[in-house]
Amino acid sequence: GIVLELLKEAMVSKLGDTKGFLIDGYPQELKDAEEFESKIGEPKLVLCLDCSAETMSSQSSENTGTTEDRTESYYQASNPLIAYYESRTQLCKVDAEGTQEDVFLEICKTIDSFLK
């Protein structure tokens, strides 16, 4: 609840100054998405950085056991969320297997094509 209220306050304070918002790492679970929609509204676009568990793990500085546990938890929590947004046609998957620069450019292209 606190995270959602802080997001809402930040978004409302910038409504006149922006075309949209990029929220990284939220929602993390389906219940978060449903609460976001009920209190703030439906997102127009949801980006999903699509990569293998190996790629995801290689980006972490944690030890291998902790990384594997977090990766597994992420997939378990995110699969229902991804399916939810796919069914609502708000989800755009971005190939995140390349370099950070390539992924950034792919994200920019996806957002640009959505805004047209």
Biopython code that builds the backbone (N, CA, C, O; Angstrom):
import numpy as np
from Bio.PDB.StructureBuilder import StructureBuilder

atoms = [
    (1, "GLY", "N", (0.805, -1.195, 0.000)),
    (1, "GLY", "CA", (0.000, 0.000, 0.000)),
    (1, "GLY", "C", (0.846, 1.255, 0.000)),
    (1, "GLY", "O", (0.512, 2.230, -0.674)),
    (2, "ILE", "N", (1.936, 1.243, 0.747)),
    (2, "ILE", "CA", (2.785, 2.440, 0.833)),
    (2, "ILE", "C", (3.425, 2.739, -0.519)),
    (2, "ILE", "O", (3.443, 3.888, -0.959)),
    (3, "VAL", "N", (3.952, 1.697, -1.180)),
    (3, "VAL", "CA", (4.581, 1.886, -2.491)),
    (3, "VAL", "C", (3.579, 2.466, -3.478)),
    (3, "VAL", "O", (3.906, 3.386, -4.228)),
    (4, "LEU", "N", (2.378, 1.941, -3.480)),
    (4, "LEU", "CA", (1.349, 2.407, -4.410)),
    (4, "LEU", "C", (0.979, 3.859, -4.133)),
    (4, "LEU", "O", (0.817, 4.640, -5.070)),
    (5, "GLU", "N", (0.842, 4.231, -2.865)),
    (5, "GLU", "CA", (0.528, 5.622, -2.535)),
    (5, "GLU", "C", (1.649, 6.568, -2.969)),
    (5, "GLU", "O", (1.384, 7.652, -3.488)),
    (6, "LEU", "N", (2.897, 6.154, -2.756)),
    (6, "LEU", "CA", (4.025, 6.982, -3.183)),
    (6, "LEU", "C", (4.053, 7.133, -4.711)),
    (6, "LEU", "O", (4.309, 8.219, -5.230)),
    (7, "LEU", "N", (3.786, 6.036, -5.417)),
    (7, "LEU", "CA", (3.708, 6.100, -6.878)),
    (7, "LEU", "C", (2.616, 7.058, -7.324)),
    (7, "LEU", "O", (2.829, 7.902, -8.194)),
    (8, "LYS", "N", (1.461, 6.918, -6.727)),
    (8, "LYS", "CA", (0.323, 7.767, -7.077)),
    (8, "LYS", "C", (0.644, 9.241, -6.854)),
    (8, "LYS", "O", (0.386, 10.071, -7.725)),
    (9, "GLU", "N", (1.202, 9.567, -5.701)),
    (9, "GLU", "CA", (1.570, 10.957, -5.405)),
    (9, "GLU", "C", (2.563, 11.502, -6.420)),
    (9, "GLU", "O", (2.408, 12.621, -6.907)),
    (10, "ALA", "N", (3.584, 10.711, -6.738)),
    (10, "ALA", "CA", (4.601, 11.148, -7.700)),
    (10, "ALA", "C", (3.999, 11.337, -9.088)),
    (10, "ALA", "O", (4.334, 12.295, -9.786)),
    (11, "MET", "N", (3.121, 10.438, -9.488)),
    (11, "MET", "CA", (2.505, 10.530, -10.815)),
    (11, "MET", "C", (1.563, 11.728, -10.896)),
    (11, "MET", "O", (1.594, 12.465, -11.882)),
    (12, "VAL", "N", (0.746, 11.930, -9.902)),
    (12, "VAL", "CA", (-0.203, 13.052, -9.902)),
    (12, "VAL", "C", (0.548, 14.373, -9.931)),
    (12, "VAL", "O", (0.109, 15.310, -10.598)),
    (13, "SER", "N", (1.665, 14.470, -9.229)),
    (13, "SER", "CA", (2.419, 15.724, -9.188)),
    (13, "SER", "C", (3.042, 16.079, -10.537)),
    (13, "SER", "O", (3.389, 17.238, -10.764)),
    (14, "LYS", "N", (3.190, 15.107, -11.430)),
    (14, "LYS", "CA", (3.822, 15.344, -12.733)),
    (14, "LYS", "C", (2.859, 15.236, -13.914)),
    (14, "LYS", "O", (3.298, 15.285, -15.063)),
    (15, "LEU", "N", (1.573, 15.091, -13.664)),
    (15, "LEU", "CA", (0.611, 14.844, -14.737)),
    (15, "LEU", "C", (0.678, 15.859, -15.871)),
    (15, "LEU", "O", (0.584, 15.474, -17.036)),
    (16, "GLY", "N", (0.836, 17.126, -15.567)),
    (16, "GLY", "CA", (0.860, 18.137, -16.615)),
    (16, "GLY", "C", (2.171, 18.222, -17.370)),
    (16, "GLY", "O", (2.234, 18.834, -18.437)),
    (17, "ASP", "N", (3.212, 17.619, -16.833)),
    (17, "ASP", "CA", (4.552, 17.765, -17.392)),
    (17, "ASP", "C", (5.040, 16.566, -18.196)),
    (17, "ASP", "O", (6.191, 16.563, -18.633)),
    (18, "THR", "N", (4.220, 15.559, -18.405)),
    (18, "THR", "CA", (4.740, 14.329, -19.003)),
    (18, "THR", "C", (3.736, 13.667, -19.933)),
    (18, "THR", "O", (2.532, 13.911, -19.857)),
    (19, "LYS", "N", (4.261, 12.827, -20.810)),
    (19, "LYS", "CA", (3.414, 12.018, -21.692)),
    (19, "LYS", "C", (3.122, 10.662, -21.080)),
    (19, "LYS", "O", (2.202, 9.969, -21.512)),
    (20, "GLY", "N", (3.898, 10.281, -20.081)),
    (20, "GLY", "CA", (3.716, 8.979, -19.469)),
    (20, "GLY", "C", (4.758, 8.735, -18.399)),
    (20, "GLY", "O", (5.569, 9.604, -18.078)),
    (21, "PHE", "N", (4.715, 7.532, -17.856)),
    (21, "PHE", "CA", (5.603, 7.156, -16.765)),
    (21, "PHE", "C", (6.212, 5.803, -17.050)),
    (21, "PHE", "O", (5.558, 4.919, -17.603)),
    (22, "LEU", "N", (7.465, 5.646, -16.672)),
    (22, "LEU", "CA", (8.139, 4.360, -16.746)),
    (22, "LEU", "C", (8.403, 3.933, -15.314)),
    (22, "LEU", "O", (9.168, 4.568, -14.588)),
    (23, "ILE", "N", (7.755, 2.846, -14.922)),
    (23, "ILE", "CA", (7.891, 2.339, -13.559)),
    (23, "ILE", "C", (8.649, 1.023, -13.642)),
    (23, "ILE", "O", (8.165, 0.053, -14.226)),
    (24, "ASP", "N", (9.820, 0.997, -13.064)),
    (24, "ASP", "CA", (10.686, -0.182, -13.123)),
    (24, "ASP", "C", (10.424, -1.093, -11.935)),
    (24, "ASP", "O", (10.497, -0.662, -10.785)),
    (25, "GLY", "N", (10.117, -2.364, -12.219)),
    (25, "GLY", "CA", (9.997, -3.355, -11.169)),
    (25, "GLY", "C", (8.669, -3.389, -10.443)),
    (25, "GLY", "O", (8.550, -4.036, -9.402)),
    (26, "TYR", "N", (7.679, -2.712, -10.967)),
    (26, "TYR", "CA", (6.363, -2.713, -10.333)),
    (26, "TYR", "C", (5.304, -2.755, -11.406)),
    (26, "TYR", "O", (5.413, -2.017, -12.386)),
    (27, "PRO", "N", (4.307, -3.559, -11.276)),
    (27, "PRO", "CA", (4.005, -4.486, -10.205)),
    (27, "PRO", "C", (4.848, -5.750, -10.313)),
    (27, "PRO", "O", (5.346, -6.087, -11.387)),
    (28, "GLN", "N", (4.999, -6.433, -9.207)),
    (28, "GLN", "CA", (5.749, -7.682, -9.202)),
    (28, "GLN", "C", (4.835, -8.900, -9.132)),
    (28, "GLN", "O", (5.247, -10.012, -9.463)),
    (29, "GLU", "N", (3.607, -8.689, -8.706)),
    (29, "GLU", "CA", (2.650, -9.786, -8.602)),
    (29, "GLU", "C", (1.302, -9.324, -9.143)),
    (29, "GLU", "O", (1.040, -8.126, -9.246)),
    (30, "LEU", "N", (0.458, -10.277, -9.481)),
    (30, "LEU", "CA", (-0.850, -9.986, -10.052)),
    (30, "LEU", "C", (-1.687, -9.111, -9.130)),
    (30, "LEU", "O", (-2.372, -8.203, -9.602)),
    (31, "LYS", "N", (-1.645, -9.363, -7.831)),
    (31, "LYS", "CA", (-2.437, -8.555, -6.896)),
    (31, "LYS", "C", (-1.988, -7.094, -6.918)),
    (31, "LYS", "O", (-2.807, -6.193, -6.737)),
    (32, "ASP", "N", (-0.688, -6.852, -7.138)),
    (32, "ASP", "CA", (-0.185, -5.479, -7.252)),
    (32, "ASP", "C", (-0.758, -4.791, -8.494)),
    (32, "ASP", "O", (-1.128, -3.618, -8.449)),
    (33, "ALA", "N", (-0.825, -5.528, -9.594)),
    (33, "ALA", "CA", (-1.363, -4.968, -10.840)),
    (33, "ALA", "C", (-2.831, -4.610, -10.677)),
    (33, "ALA", "O", (-3.269, -3.545, -11.114)),
    (34, "GLU", "N", (-3.580, -5.486, -10.058)),
    (34, "GLU", "CA", (-5.011, -5.231, -9.854)),
    (34, "GLU", "C", (-5.235, -4.032, -8.939)),
    (34, "GLU", "O", (-6.140, -3.231, -9.172)),
    (35, "GLU", "N", (-4.418, -3.908, -7.906)),
    (35, "GLU", "CA", (-4.530, -2.768, -6.989)),
    (35, "GLU", "C", (-4.134, -1.471, -7.699)),
    (35, "GLU", "O", (-4.779, -0.440, -7.511)),
    (36, "PHE", "N", (-3.084, -1.522, -8.506)),
    (36, "PHE", "CA", (-2.654, -0.349, -9.276)),
    (36, "PHE", "C", (-3.798, 0.140, -10.162)),
    (36, "PHE", "O", (-4.090, 1.336, -10.200)),
    (37, "GLU", "N", (-4.441, -0.780, -10.869)),
    (37, "GLU", "CA", (-5.526, -0.414, -11.771)),
    (37, "GLU", "C", (-6.718, 0.158, -11.017)),
    (37, "GLU", "O", (-7.358, 1.093, -11.498)),
    (38, "SER", "N", (-7.024, -0.380, -9.860)),
    (38, "SER", "CA", (-8.186, 0.119, -9.120)),
    (38, "SER", "C", (-7.933, 1.492, -8.503)),
    (38, "SER", "O", (-8.862, 2.289, -8.377)),
    (39, "LYS", "N", (-6.692, 1.779, -8.116)),
    (39, "LYS", "CA", (-6.398, 3.049, -7.451)),
    (39, "LYS", "C", (-5.837, 4.125, -8.375)),
    (39, "LYS", "O", (-5.993, 5.316, -8.105)),
    (40, "ILE", "N", (-5.181, 3.711, -9.471)),
    (40, "ILE", "CA", (-4.544, 4.687, -10.358)),
    (40, "ILE", "C", (-5.112, 4.618, -11.766)),
    (40, "ILE", "O", (-5.427, 5.653, -12.353)),
    (41, "GLY", "N", (-5.246, 3.436, -12.311)),
    (41, "GLY", "CA", (-5.780, 3.256, -13.656)),
    (41, "GLY", "C", (-5.004, 2.193, -14.411)),
    (41, "GLY", "O", (-3.957, 1.724, -13.966)),
    (42, "GLU", "N", (-5.546, 1.827, -15.565)),
    (42, "GLU", "CA", (-4.897, 0.806, -16.386)),
    (42, "GLU", "C", (-3.694, 1.389, -17.112)),
    (42, "GLU", "O", (-3.768, 2.493, -17.652)),
    (43, "PRO", "N", (-2.597, 0.660, -17.129)),
    (43, "PRO", "CA", (-1.457, 1.121, -17.931)),
    (43, "PRO", "C", (-1.767, 0.968, -19.420)),
    (43, "PRO", "O", (-2.484, 0.052, -19.821)),
    (44, "LYS", "N", (-1.233, 1.854, -20.218)),
    (44, "LYS", "CA", (-1.431, 1.764, -21.667)),
    (44, "LYS", "C", (-0.463, 0.772, -22.295)),
    (44, "LYS", "O", (-0.762, 0.167, -23.324)),
    (45, "LEU", "N", (0.696, 0.610, -21.672)),
    (45, "LEU", "CA", (1.744, -0.256, -22.199)),
    (45, "LEU", "C", (2.511, -0.870, -21.042)),
    (45, "LEU", "O", (2.837, -0.191, -20.068)),
    (46, "VAL", "N", (2.795, -2.154, -21.157)),
    (46, "VAL", "CA", (3.611, -2.856, -20.168)),
    (46, "VAL", "C", (4.752, -3.516, -20.929)),
    (46, "VAL", "O", (4.524, -4.305, -21.845)),
    (47, "LEU", "N", (5.972, -3.190, -20.545)),
    (47, "LEU", "CA", (7.149, -3.786, -21.174)),
    (47, "LEU", "C", (7.639, -4.950, -20.322)),
    (47, "LEU", "O", (7.703, -4.859, -19.096)),
    (48, "CYS", "N", (7.979, -6.027, -20.985)),
    (48, "CYS", "CA", (8.555, -7.189, -20.313)),
    (48, "CYS", "C", (9.892, -7.479, -20.977)),
    (48, "CYS", "O", (9.949, -7.784, -22.169)),
    (49, "LEU", "N", (10.969, -7.381, -20.200)),
    (49, "LEU", "CA", (12.283, -7.704, -20.729)),
    (49, "LEU", "C", (12.423, -9.218, -20.699)),
    (49, "LEU", "O", (12.522, -9.829, -19.635)),
    (50, "ASP", "N", (12.429, -9.803, -21.875)),
    (50, "ASP", "CA", (12.392, -11.249, -22.038)),
    (50, "ASP", "C", (13.812, -11.791, -22.193)),
    (50, "ASP", "O", (14.488, -11.538, -23.190)),
    (51, "CYS", "N", (14.246, -12.544, -21.175)),
    (51, "CYS", "CA", (15.579, -13.138, -21.245)),
    (51, "CYS", "C", (15.586, -14.451, -20.486)),
    (51, "CYS", "O", (14.670, -14.755, -19.722)),
    (52, "SER", "N", (16.621, -15.210, -20.708)),
    (52, "SER", "CA", (16.771, -16.504, -20.041)),
    (52, "SER", "C", (17.175, -16.297, -18.585)),
    (52, "SER", "O", (17.639, -15.225, -18.197)),
    (53, "ALA", "N", (16.988, -17.348, -17.791)),
    (53, "ALA", "CA", (17.422, -17.315, -16.392)),
    (53, "ALA", "C", (18.932, -17.117, -16.319)),
    (53, "ALA", "O", (19.437, -16.457, -15.411)),
    (54, "GLU", "N", (19.643, -17.690, -17.276)),
    (54, "GLU", "CA", (21.105, -17.542, -17.309)),
    (54, "GLU", "C", (21.507, -16.078, -17.502)),
    (54, "GLU", "O", (22.397, -15.578, -16.814)),
    (55, "THR", "N", (20.853, -15.400, -18.431)),
    (55, "THR", "CA", (21.151, -13.980, -18.657)),
    (55, "THR", "C", (20.804, -13.167, -17.423)),
    (55, "THR", "O", (21.568, -12.296, -17.007)),
    (56, "MET", "N", (19.645, -13.454, -16.840)),
    (56, "MET", "CA", (19.223, -12.736, -15.646)),
    (56, "MET", "C", (20.232, -12.936, -14.523)),
    (56, "MET", "O", (20.585, -11.979, -13.834)),
    (57, "SER", "N", (20.696, -14.150, -14.330)),
    (57, "SER", "CA", (21.658, -14.458, -13.269)),
    (57, "SER", "C", (23.005, -13.798, -13.516)),
    (57, "SER", "O", (23.685, -13.405, -12.569)),
    (58, "SER", "N", (23.392, -13.672, -14.766)),
    (58, "SER", "CA", (24.693, -13.074, -15.072)),
    (58, "SER", "C", (24.734, -11.584, -14.746)),
    (58, "SER", "O", (25.815, -11.008, -14.620)),
    (59, "GLN", "N", (23.564, -10.955, -14.608)),
    (59, "GLN", "CA", (23.493, -9.527, -14.286)),
    (59, "GLN", "C", (23.552, -9.268, -12.789)),
    (59, "GLN", "O", (23.585, -8.114, -12.363)),
    (60, "SER", "N", (23.567, -10.320, -11.989)),
    (60, "SER", "CA", (23.529, -10.186, -10.535)),
    (60, "SER", "C", (24.930, -10.293, -9.939)),
    (60, "SER", "O", (25.782, -11.022, -10.448)),
    (61, "SER", "N", (25.152, -9.557, -8.855)),
    (61, "SER", "CA", (26.436, -9.645, -8.153)),
    (61, "SER", "C", (26.319, -10.532, -6.913)),
    (61, "SER", "O", (27.272, -10.641, -6.142)),
    (62, "GLU", "N", (25.154, -11.170, -6.711)),
    (62, "GLU", "CA", (24.939, -12.036, -5.554)),
    (62, "GLU", "C", (25.578, -13.398, -5.789)),
    (62, "GLU", "O", (25.995, -13.721, -6.902)),
    (63, "ASN", "N", (25.647, -14.195, -4.719)),
    (63, "ASN", "CA", (26.199, -15.533, -4.886)),
    (63, "ASN", "C", (25.224, -16.402, -5.681)),
    (63, "ASN", "O", (24.039, -16.083, -5.772)),
    (64, "THR", "N", (25.710, -17.474, -6.244)),
    (64, "THR", "CA", (24.958, -18.317, -7.170)),
    (64, "THR", "C", (23.678, -18.879, -6.562)),
    (64, "THR", "O", (22.635, -18.859, -7.215)),
    (65, "GLY", "N", (23.730, -19.374, -5.339)),
    (65, "GLY", "CA", (22.542, -19.948, -4.704)),
    (65, "GLY", "C", (21.437, -18.925, -4.519)),
    (65, "GLY", "O", (20.272, -19.192, -4.814)),
    (66, "THR", "N", (21.812, -17.751, -4.027)),
    (66, "THR", "CA", (20.836, -16.682, -3.825)),
    (66, "THR", "C", (20.257, -16.235, -5.156)),
    (66, "THR", "O", (19.052, -16.007, -5.261)),
    (67, "THR", "N", (21.085, -16.110, -6.159)),
    (67, "THR", "CA", (20.635, -15.689, -7.481)),
    (67, "THR", "C", (19.648, -16.692, -8.068)),
    (67, "THR", "O", (18.618, -16.301, -8.617)),
    (68, "GLU", "N", (19.956, -17.977, -7.955)),
    (68, "GLU", "CA", (19.058, -19.008, -8.484)),
    (68, "GLU", "C", (17.713, -18.980, -7.765)),
    (68, "GLU", "O", (16.669, -19.119, -8.403)),
    (69, "ASP", "N", (17.726, -18.801, -6.447)),
    (69, "ASP", "CA", (16.479, -18.730, -5.675)),
    (69, "ASP", "C", (15.647, -17.523, -6.106)),
    (69, "ASP", "O", (14.437, -17.638, -6.307)),
    (70, "ARG", "N", (16.291, -16.374, -6.246)),
    (70, "ARG", "CA", (15.574, -15.156, -6.644)),
    (70, "ARG", "C", (15.035, -15.265, -8.067)),
    (70, "ARG", "O", (13.929, -14.806, -8.353)),
    (71, "THR", "N", (15.807, -15.865, -8.947)),
    (71, "THR", "CA", (15.361, -16.042, -10.326)),
    (71, "THR", "C", (14.138, -16.932, -10.375)),
    (71, "THR", "O", (13.175, -16.624, -11.079)),
    (72, "GLU", "N", (14.159, -18.032, -9.639)),
    (72, "GLU", "CA", (13.009, -18.941, -9.595)),
    (72, "GLU", "C", (11.790, -18.235, -9.014)),
    (72, "GLU", "O", (10.685, -18.378, -9.537)),
    (73, "SER", "N", (11.978, -17.485, -7.952)),
    (73, "SER", "CA", (10.869, -16.732, -7.352)),
    (73, "SER", "C", (10.305, -15.715, -8.330)),
    (73, "SER", "O", (9.090, -15.532, -8.416)),
    (74, "TYR", "N", (11.187, -15.055, -9.064)),
    (74, "TYR", "CA", (10.755, -14.070, -10.052)),
    (74, "TYR", "C", (9.852, -14.721, -11.101)),
    (74, "TYR", "O", (8.775, -14.207, -11.404)),
    (75, "TYR", "N", (10.296, -15.854, -11.652)),
    (75, "TYR", "CA", (9.497, -16.519, -12.692)),
    (75, "TYR", "C", (8.151, -16.985, -12.150)),
    (75, "TYR", "O", (7.135, -16.867, -12.836)),
    (76, "GLN", "N", (8.133, -17.506, -10.943)),
    (76, "GLN", "CA", (6.867, -17.961, -10.349)),
    (76, "GLN", "C", (5.891, -16.809, -10.167)),
    (76, "GLN", "O", (4.697, -16.964, -10.422)),
    (77, "ALA", "N", (6.384, -15.660, -9.729)),
    (77, "ALA", "CA", (5.516, -14.502, -9.498)),
    (77, "ALA", "C", (5.144, -13.798, -10.796)),
    (77, "ALA", "O", (4.033, -13.284, -10.925)),
    (78, "SER", "N", (6.062, -13.771, -11.756)),
    (78, "SER", "CA", (5.820, -12.970, -12.960)),
    (78, "SER", "C", (4.993, -13.677, -14.024)),
    (78, "SER", "O", (4.331, -13.003, -14.813)),
    (79, "ASN", "N", (5.001, -14.996, -14.080)),
    (79, "ASN", "CA", (4.236, -15.687, -15.124)),
    (79, "ASN", "C", (2.751, -15.334, -15.108)),
    (79, "ASN", "O", (2.200, -15.046, -16.170)),
    (80, "PRO", "N", (2.070, -15.341, -13.954)),
    (80, "PRO", "CA", (0.657, -14.932, -13.965)),
    (80, "PRO", "C", (0.481, -13.461, -14.367)),
    (80, "PRO", "O", (-0.495, -13.108, -15.028)),
    (81, "LEU", "N", (1.414, -12.625, -13.971)),
    (81, "LEU", "CA", (1.366, -11.204, -14.313)),
    (81, "LEU", "C", (1.526, -11.002, -15.816)),
    (81, "LEU", "O", (0.810, -10.202, -16.419)),
    (82, "ILE", "N", (2.458, -11.724, -16.416)),
    (82, "ILE", "CA", (2.672, -11.649, -17.863)),
    (82, "ILE", "C", (1.431, -12.131, -18.603)),
    (82, "ILE", "O", (0.995, -11.495, -19.562)),
    (83, "ALA", "N", (0.866, -13.240, -18.170)),
    (83, "ALA", "CA", (-0.352, -13.763, -18.802)),
    (83, "ALA", "C", (-1.500, -12.769, -18.684)),
    (83, "ALA", "O", (-2.269, -12.599, -19.630)),
    (84, "TYR", "N", (-1.623, -12.119, -17.548)),
    (84, "TYR", "CA", (-2.677, -11.121, -17.321)),
    (84, "TYR", "C", (-2.577, -9.980, -18.331)),
    (84, "TYR", "O", (-3.570, -9.610, -18.958)),
    (85, "TYR", "N", (-1.376, -9.423, -18.486)),
    (85, "TYR", "CA", (-1.206, -8.303, -19.420)),
    (85, "TYR", "C", (-1.263, -8.753, -20.876)),
    (85, "TYR", "O", (-1.709, -7.994, -21.736)),
    (86, "GLU", "N", (-0.822, -9.970, -21.166)),
    (86, "GLU", "CA", (-0.952, -10.495, -22.531)),
    (86, "GLU", "C", (-2.417, -10.600, -22.924)),
    (86, "GLU", "O", (-2.781, -10.277, -24.055)),
    (87, "SER", "N", (-3.255, -11.046, -22.008)),
    (87, "SER", "CA", (-4.680, -11.213, -22.310)),
    (87, "SER", "C", (-5.365, -9.874, -22.529)),
    (87, "SER", "O", (-6.420, -9.810, -23.160)),
    (88, "ARG", "N", (-4.780, -8.821, -22.021)),
    (88, "ARG", "CA", (-5.356, -7.486, -22.152)),
    (88, "ARG", "C", (-4.679, -6.692, -23.271)),
    (88, "ARG", "O", (-4.984, -5.517, -23.475)),
    (89, "THR", "N", (-3.772, -7.328, -23.986)),
    (89, "THR", "CA", (-3.005, -6.755, -25.106)),
    (89, "THR", "C", (-2.235, -5.490, -24.726)),
    (89, "THR", "O", (-2.051, -4.603, -25.559)),
    (90, "GLN", "N", (-1.792, -5.406, -23.495)),
    (90, "GLN", "CA", (-0.992, -4.270, -23.054)),
    (90, "GLN", "C", (0.487, -4.623, -22.966)),
    (90, "GLN", "O", (1.319, -3.758, -22.693)),
    (91, "LEU", "N", (0.814, -5.886, -23.194)),
    (91, "LEU", "CA", (2.176, -6.355, -22.973)),
    (91, "LEU", "C", (2.988, -6.347, -24.258)),
    (91, "LEU", "O", (2.550, -6.859, -25.288)),
    (92, "CYS", "N", (4.174, -5.761, -24.185)),
    (92, "CYS", "CA", (5.141, -5.832, -25.280)),
    (92, "CYS", "C", (6.403, -6.462, -24.718)),
    (92, "CYS", "O", (7.033, -5.922, -23.809)),
    (93, "LYS", "N", (6.762, -7.611, -25.272)),
    (93, "LYS", "CA", (7.988, -8.273, -24.838)),
    (93, "LYS", "C", (9.158, -7.702, -25.624)),
    (93, "LYS", "O", (9.079, -7.512, -26.837)),
    (94, "VAL", "N", (10.235, -7.435, -24.915)),
    (94, "VAL", "CA", (11.454, -6.891, -25.504)),
    (94, "VAL", "C", (12.558, -7.924, -25.311)),
    (94, "VAL", "O", (12.799, -8.381, -24.194)),
    (95, "ASP", "N", (13.221, -8.288, -26.391)),
    (95, "ASP", "CA", (14.320, -9.241, -26.318)),
    (95, "ASP", "C", (15.464, -8.615, -25.521)),
    (95, "ASP", "O", (16.039, -7.611, -25.940)),
    (96, "ALA", "N", (15.789, -9.204, -24.382)),
    (96, "ALA", "CA", (16.808, -8.655, -23.496)),
    (96, "ALA", "C", (18.045, -9.538, -23.421)),
    (96, "ALA", "O", (18.750, -9.544, -22.412)),
    (97, "GLU", "N", (18.306, -10.278, -24.485)),
    (97, "GLU", "CA", (19.470, -11.168, -24.502)),
    (97, "GLU", "C", (20.738, -10.470, -25.003)),
    (97, "GLU", "O", (21.827, -11.031, -24.880)),
    (98, "GLY", "N", (20.628, -9.280, -25.556)),
    (98, "GLY", "CA", (21.795, -8.599, -26.115)),
    (98, "GLY", "C", (22.549, -7.790, -25.075)),
    (98, "GLY", "O", (22.378, -7.969, -23.869)),
    (99, "THR", "N", (23.382, -6.899, -25.574)),
    (99, "THR", "CA", (24.122, -6.003, -24.683)),
    (99, "THR", "C", (23.144, -5.008, -24.056)),
    (99, "THR", "O", (22.017, -4.857, -24.529)),
    (100, "GLN", "N", (23.570, -4.342, -23.006)),
    (100, "GLN", "CA", (22.707, -3.345, -22.369)),
    (100, "GLN", "C", (22.313, -2.255, -23.369)),
    (100, "GLN", "O", (21.178, -1.780, -23.357)),
    (101, "GLU", "N", (23.236, -1.866, -24.218)),
    (101, "GLU", "CA", (22.947, -0.845, -25.224)),
    (101, "GLU", "C", (21.893, -1.338, -26.220)),
    (101, "GLU", "O", (20.975, -0.596, -26.573)),
    (102, "ASP", "N", (22.025, -2.582, -26.669)),
    (102, "ASP", "CA", (21.050, -3.159, -27.604)),
    (102, "ASP", "C", (19.661, -3.233, -26.973)),
    (102, "ASP", "O", (18.659, -2.926, -27.619)),
    (103, "VAL", "N", (19.611, -3.640, -25.711)),
    (103, "VAL", "CA", (18.328, -3.748, -25.011)),
    (103, "VAL", "C", (17.707, -2.363, -24.857)),
    (103, "VAL", "O", (16.506, -2.193, -25.067)),
    (104, "PHE", "N", (18.512, -1.382, -24.494)),
    (104, "PHE", "CA", (18.006, -0.013, -24.361)),
    (104, "PHE", "C", (17.425, 0.482, -25.687)),
    (104, "PHE", "O", (16.342, 1.066, -25.714)),
    (105, "LEU", "N", (18.141, 0.249, -26.773)),
    (105, "LEU", "CA", (17.644, 0.674, -28.087)),
    (105, "LEU", "C", (16.345, -0.041, -28.458)),
    (105, "LEU", "O", (15.448, 0.561, -29.049)),
    (106, "GLU", "N", (16.245, -1.312, -28.114)),
    (106, "GLU", "CA", (15.023, -2.084, -28.382)),
    (106, "GLU", "C", (13.845, -1.532, -27.583)),
    (106, "GLU", "O", (12.727, -1.448, -28.093)),
    (107, "ILE", "N", (14.099, -1.160, -26.337)),
    (107, "ILE", "CA", (13.054, -0.547, -25.509)),
    (107, "ILE", "C", (12.597, 0.770, -26.138)),
    (107, "ILE", "O", (11.399, 1.033, -26.236)),
    (108, "CYS", "N", (13.548, 1.588, -26.560)),
    (108, "CYS", "CA", (13.214, 2.866, -27.187)),
    (108, "CYS", "C", (12.368, 2.660, -28.438)),
    (108, "CYS", "O", (11.388, 3.375, -28.643)),
    (109, "LYS", "N", (12.736, 1.690, -29.280)),
    (109, "LYS", "CA", (11.958, 1.400, -30.492)),
    (109, "LYS", "C", (10.541, 0.969, -30.141)),
    (109, "LYS", "O", (9.582, 1.395, -30.785)),
    (110, "THR", "N", (10.406, 0.132, -29.129)),
    (110, "THR", "CA", (9.093, -0.356, -28.721)),
    (110, "THR", "C", (8.218, 0.794, -28.254)),
    (110, "THR", "O", (7.054, 0.891, -28.643)),
    (111, "ILE", "N", (8.771, 1.661, -27.424)),
    (111, "ILE", "CA", (7.997, 2.804, -26.925)),
    (111, "ILE", "C", (7.647, 3.742, -28.071)),
    (111, "ILE", "O", (6.510, 4.205, -28.157)),
    (112, "ASP", "N", (8.608, 4.034, -28.961)),
    (112, "ASP", "CA", (8.346, 4.907, -30.100)),
    (112, "ASP", "C", (7.232, 4.360, -30.981)),
    (112, "ASP", "O", (6.357, 5.111, -31.413)),
    (113, "SER", "N", (7.258, 3.054, -31.252)),
    (113, "SER", "CA", (6.225, 2.480, -32.123)),
    (113, "SER", "C", (4.864, 2.510, -31.440)),
    (113, "SER", "O", (3.841, 2.619, -32.116)),
    (114, "PHE", "N", (4.834, 2.416, -30.130)),
    (114, "PHE", "CA", (3.581, 2.486, -29.395)),
    (114, "PHE", "C", (2.990, 3.891, -29.426)),
    (114, "PHE", "O", (1.772, 4.053, -29.495)),
    (115, "LEU", "N", (3.852, 4.907, -29.374)),
    (115, "LEU", "CA", (3.403, 6.301, -29.314)),
    (115, "LEU", "C", (2.909, 6.828, -30.658)),
    (115, "LEU", "O", (2.251, 7.867, -30.708)),
    (116, "LYS", "N", (3.218, 6.126, -31.748)),
    (116, "LYS", "CA", (2.810, 6.604, -33.071)),
    (116, "LYS", "C", (1.362, 6.346, -33.344)),
    (116, "LYS", "O", (0.865, 6.690, -34.416)),
]
sb = StructureBuilder()
sb.init_structure("model")
sb.init_model(0)
sb.init_chain("A")
sb.init_seg("    ")
for serial, (resi, resn, name, xyz) in enumerate(atoms, 1):
    if name == "N":
        sb.init_residue(resn, " ", resi, " ")
    sb.init_atom(name, np.array(xyz, "f"), 0.0, 1.0, " ", f" {name:<3s}", serial, name[0])
structure = sb.get_structure()
